[in-house]
Amino acid sequence: MKQTEGVPTEFVEATGASSKGHGIFVETMSSGDKIVYSYDFTGTSKNKMMDTGSNKFTVTSGTGRFKGMTGGGTCKAKGNPDGSAEFTCSGTYSLAK
């Protein structure tokens, strides 16, 4: 199943080139089902753009096929010169029976 949309809501504290914060990410799948994650993150910036970052996430809820889902993991991020970022994530999850 593919993700069709991902919407973050973040709260960030930045001091100089360092930042930290937390947020909620709602992932909508091609079926219309949703997975909600909470996360905490840290990062660094360079030239007013993201340079590196990392986060720890936890599945907090889901709908449809993902109702009762549990799981979590981590992501590492690398900023690109155009202002975008690439995330590499790994973790585990379990679907409700």
WOGI-V26640 format. One record per pair of residues at least 24 apart in sequence whose ideal C-beta (glycine too) atoms are under 10 Angstrom apart, sorted by the first residue. I is the first residue (numbers start at 1). J is the second residue. Records with the same first field share a line. If there is no record, write none. Layout:
I: J, J
This chain:
1: 29, 30, 31, 33, 65, 66
2: 29, 30, 31
3: 27, 28, 29, 30, 35
4: 28, 29, 30, 31, 32
5: 29, 30, 34
6: 35, 37
7: 34
8: 37, 39
10: 39, 41
12: 41, 43
14: 43, 45
16: 44, 45
17: 43, 44, 45, 46, 47, 48, 51
18: 42, 43, 44, 45
19: 43, 44, 45, 50, 53
20: 53
21: 55
22: 55, 56
23: 55, 57
24: 60
25: 55, 57, 60
26: 60, 61
27: 59, 62, 66
28: 63
29: 62, 63, 64, 65, 66
31: 63, 64, 65, 66
32: 63, 64, 65
33: 62, 63, 64, 65, 66, 67, 69
34: 61, 62, 63, 64, 66, 67
35: 59, 60, 61, 62, 63, 64, 65, 66, 67, 69, 71, 93
36: 60, 61, 62, 63, 66, 69
37: 61, 62, 71, 72, 73, 91
38: 72
39: 72, 73, 74, 75
41: 75, 77
43: 77, 79, 85
44: 79
45: 79
46: 79
47: 79, 81, 83
48: 83
49: 79, 80, 81, 82, 83, 84, 85
50: 77, 78, 79, 80, 83, 84, 85
51: 77, 78, 79, 85
52: 76, 77, 78, 79, 85
53: 77, 78, 79, 85, 87
54: 87
55: 87, 89
56: 91
57: 89, 91
58: 91
59: 91, 92, 93, 94
62: 93, 95, 96
65: 95, 96
66: 93, 95, 96
67: 95, 96
68: 94, 95, 96, 97
69: 93, 94, 95, 96
70: 94, 95, 96
71: 95
